[in-house]
Amino acid sequence: MYWRKYDSENPPIFDESTAQRHHKDNDPYELREKFYQYGIKPEWMQVHRIINHMQYGKTQFDYLVKWKELAYEQATWERDDMDIAYYEDAINKYWIHREKMLGEPIPKHIAKKIAAQREKKGLPPLESVDEQLSKKKKRDKPLTDIRKKYEAQPDYITETGGTLHPYQLEGINWLRHCWSNGTDAILADEMDFYVVTYVGDRDSRMVIREHEFSFVEGAVK
């Protein structure tokens, strides 16, 4: 599809701002030299997220990587020691997400890397699922006034290194308001809270069903 739009003999020239961002001095992975100059879109070389894993050794894993702006059918299995830009960050986020969703403990060698990364950023250590549940049981009431509107993004968002858009902050405030009033609610808009868009051809949709809708194998047919 890409080469239907562009001539393989004369790949598109990226605009100056893109070229500057991927200048050699700011391109430790030398992606521009290896890929960009041949017409491969920069986004295709960036990890969107990790959607599954396979373990083949005590501390060795393969990860199924969904790439930015590529369909799910083009997700690829990559060894955990591959030299991919920001791959380790994606791996850490994947395991943290699994722990939150399934209560599954993070592998010890990865937990150590996460702890070192958070310490480097000046962030507090992650609490284990057991610690989180223990604290939850001890709480007779919310520690904060959930009826009070957030004027700035909460610390637990800032700790992730991300920044909410105004409409995302509004979404959080709305959910808090609904919860405080005992009103059932769901955010239907795409607000980047781990959105899974069920699109693509047959193979792409199959990958989404198998790896995105649930971590439990065979949960979705």
DAKA-V739980 format. One record per pair of residues at least 12 apart in sequence whose ideal C-beta (glycine too) atoms are under 7 Angstrom apart, sorted by the first residue. I is the first residue (numbers start at 1). J is the second residue. Records with the same first field share a line. If there is no record, write none. Layout:
BEGIN
I=J, J
END
This chain:
BEGIN
6=39
11=38, 39
12=39
14=36
18=42
22=36, 42
29=85
31=45, 85
41=69
43=68, 69
44=67, 68, 69, 70
45=85
46=67, 68, 85
47=65, 67, 84, 86, 87, 90
48=66, 67, 68
49=66, 90
50=63, 64, 65, 90, 91, 94
51=64, 66, 75, 211, 212
52=64, 211
59=107, 109
60=80
61=80
62=77, 78, 79
63=78, 80, 91
64=77, 211
65=78
71=200, 204
72=200, 204, 207, 208
73=200, 201, 203, 204, 207
75=207
88=113
91=110
92=110, 113, 114, 117
95=110
96=114, 126
98=215
99=129
101=215
102=215
103=129
114=126
123=159
146=176, 179, 180
147=180
149=173
150=169, 172, 173
153=169
167=191
168=191, 192
171=187, 191
175=187
196=208, 212, 213
END
